[in-house]
């Protein structure tokens, strides 16, 4: 049954600085938010309660990943730092430099770092430290998304590049699915990957490129306009969630996406006004214990809401 609405919007608190990254550890049922200027890492339990907040002595932050309940990795500029024992008194160690992007694995145990030199690294915690096993990337990876022990990447090339799906938590093995993307997606660098639906967007653009699975192996690619500049996208099953710079979260279910024309502006299945402090800045989806969306804002708010599967009722939009 597809998701038809979004409910239970809850403000979890304000961190006093812009939230620049979110990450989940589904096995530990915790989520992390990282802020910049000042840099803080806040750990939230899925079950609720006050977060554990750690002040981090870095000048800036740009992303976060959780390896396990005690170990986080923070991207600061082109460097990545390990935070050990984050639930108590965190110890910092620089573990990499010249890093273009950091990608969390919701299943834990690892994270993916992509370097400017065309190499990747699988980050793991061993012998009381975080280390990286390096490997050569297959092409120029522009975006990546880890989910369900699959790694989805967008590789630059002709047109808008190519979306590839690789088994495992790195893009090392051969892709078991791939599809060429249209030229309109050439600058898109925010990817949410999934078996039924993948979505690629660019911050500030109202265009989202969606890849829909049709049957066992056929993939359909469309470019859609959502009616507002995009901050982030997430997918759950065949449903797309688009976080807009206008402070609204839009849900498009699979039927809506399949019926939409390429280049069209479909009506959202449901819209939710966040009413938060500051423009939205980050979003992730989790599924352990029920589907949830976690949202951060430039004003420091951290919010959580619950996608709801449809029953055919006409729910009033907020």
N, C-alpha and C positions, 0 to 999 in steps of 0.2 A: 504494500500500500504506500503511495507516495506521500511526501510531506506537503501539507496544504496551508499551514499557518505557523506562526511563531508566537510563543506564549512565555509567561513567567519571567519577564524582564526584571533583572535584579542587579542593583549597583552593589558591588562587593567592597567598594571603598575608593579612596583617592590617594595616589602615591606621590602627589606634589610635584611631578615632573612628567614630561612627555613619555608615553609608553611607545617604544620603538620596536618591540618584538614580543611574541608570545610563543610558548611551546608547551606540549603536553607529554606526560609519561603515563600512558594508559595502564600499564601494568602496576604502577604505583598509585594510580588514581590521584595524581597531582598535576597542576599546571603552573607554569612560571611566566611571569611578566618582567621585562627588563625596561628600565627607564634610562634617559640620558639627561645629563646636566641638572642635577647630579645623577650618577649611575647607581641604581638599586636593582636588586633581584628579589622579587616577591614570590613566595611559593604558596599556592592555594590548594587546599584539599577539595576534592570533588564533593565531599560530604558537608562542606561549609566550615564556619569558624573563621577566626582571624588569621591573616596570612603571616608567614614568617618572612620578615624583610631583612635583607642583608645589604649594607652599604658597601659599595665596591670602589676602591681608589683608582678609578680610570677616568680619563678626561671625557670620554664619550662612549656610547654603545650603539650597536646597530642590529643586534640579533642575539638570540639565546637558544640553547638546546639542552635537554636533560638526558644524561647518560643513565643515571639511576637516581634513587631518592636523595643521595648525598652528593652527587657530582653534577655540576652544570658547566657549560662552555659558553662564553660570551665573546662576541665579535666586537672589537673596538678598532675603528679605522681599518687597516689591512691586517691587523693582528688578531689572533684568537687566544683567549686565556681560559684556563681551567680553574674552576672554583671548587675546592674540595671541602667536604663536611659542611655543606651549605645550611643544614638544619641546625647547626650549632655555631661554631666560630670558623668562618670560611678562610681557607688558605688559598692564595692566588699563585698560579704558575703560568708563565707564557709558554704556549705549546706550538705556536705557528706564526708565520709572517707571510706577507704577500698573498693574503687570502681574499678572493673576490666575494665569496658568499659562504654562508653556513646554513645547513639544512637539518632540522631536527627529525628524528625517527620516533614516532609516537610509541612504538613497541619497546623503546629503550635499548640499552646495551651498546648503542653506537650512535654516531651522527656523521654527516657527510660534509666535508669541507672541499671547496673548489678553489683552486689557486689561479692566479693570473697567468701562470706559466703553462697552462694546459694540463696540469696534473690534478688528480683528486686525492683525497685522503679519507680513509675510514677511521674515525676516532673511536677508541675503546679505552676502558679503564682496566688496567692490569698492574699488579705489583705496586699498588697505592699511587699510581700516576696515570695521566691520560696521555696516550701516544697515538700516532697516526700511521697506518699502513698506506703507503703511497702507491698510486697506480696511474697509468696514462689514460686520459679520457679519450673516448671515441668521438672526435669532433669537438667543436667549440660549443660547450654547454652554456646556454644563456639562462636557463631556469631549471629548477628541479623541485620535486615533491616526493616525499617518502610516505608510503601508506600500505598497510596490509602486506608487509614484506615484499613490496614492489617499489621500484624506483622509476618515476616518470621524469623524463628530461625533454627539454626543447633544445635542439642542436641547430645552430645557424647553418644556412645553406641558401639555395636559390629560393625565390619567393619569400615566404615567411618562415622558412626553416622546416624542421620536421619534429613531430612529437613521437617519442619512443617510450616503450614500456619494457623495463628490464626486471626479471625475477631477482629477488634479493634486496639488500640494502645499499647497493652501489650500482652504477651503470656499467659494470665490467662485463657481465655475461651478455650474450647475444640477445637482442630485443625479440620478444615474442609478439609484439605488435608495433606498427609504425604507420604514420600517416603524414603526408605533406600538408603544410599550412599555407593559407593564402597570404599574398603580399601585405594585406592590412595588418597581419600579426607580426610583422618584421621587427617591431620595436617592443613588443609585449614581453615582459619579464617576470610576471607574477603568475605562478602556475599552481593549480590545485588538481592533482591527478586522482583518477579513480577508474575502476573497471567499466562501469556503465557510462560515466560522464567525466570528462576532463574540461577544465576551463583555463584560459590564458588571458591575462589583462595587462594593462599598463596604467600605472598610477596617474590619475587626472584625466584619462581618456574615458569616454562613455561607451567605447566598443569592447566587447568581450568575444573572444573566439572560443566556441564550444565544439567539442568532439564527442559525438553521441554514438554509442554502440547500437547497431541494428542487427539483431540476430546473433549468431555465434561468433562471427568474425568481422562483419562489415562495419566500417566506421564512416560516419557522416560529419562533415565539417561545415560550420556556419559562423558568420560574423554577425553579432547582434548588438543593438544599441539599447542600453538600459535606462536612459533618461537622466543620468547624472554621472559626473566624473567618478571613476572607480578608485577606491582605496585598496580593497582586497577582495578576493573571491574564495569561496569554499564550495565543496561538493559533498553531498551525502546521498548515496545511491544515484538516482537519476535526477536529483534536484540540485539547482544552482542557487547559491546565496551570494549576493553582490552587496558589498558594503560601500555606500555612497558618501562622497564628500559633503553632501547635503544633510548628513546625519540620519539617513534612513537606510534600513536594511531591507533588501528586496529578495523575495523568494520566487523562483521560477521552477515549476514542477516539470517533470519529463514530458507530459502531454503538451504543455505550453511550448517547450523548446522544440519538440518534434514538429509542431504545427507552424512554428514561426518561419518566415521566409528569410533567406540569406540577405543580410543587410537591413532587415526590418527592425522595428521597435516594438517587441511584444509587451502586452500589459502584464505586470507582475501578478502572480497568483496571490501574493500577500505582501503587504508593506508594513514595516514597523518603525515608528519614530523613536529614536534612542533617548532624546531629551537629556543628553550627557553634557558634561563640561568639556568644551573644545571639540574640534573636528575629529572624527574617527581616524585612527592611525594604524590599527593592526587587528587581525581576526584569525582564529583557528577554530576547527571543529573537533569534537571528541565524541566517542560512541560508547565508552565503557559505562555501564549503569544507566544508559539512555543517552540519546543524542543531545549535545549541547553546543552552543556557539559562545566563544569567549571573545570579548572585544575590548580593545584599549583605545584611549583617546589622547590627543595632544595636550589636553588639560589634566591628564593624570588619572582619569577614571578607568576602572576595570569593571566590566559588566558581563553578565551571563544570561543567556536566554535559551529556551527549549523549543526546537522545531517539533511540530505536532503533525502526525500523520492524519490524512483526511478521512472524513466519514460521510462526505457529501453535504455537510451543513454549510450554509452561507455565513461565514464568520465575518463580522464587521472589521474593517481595516482601521488601524489606529493612525 
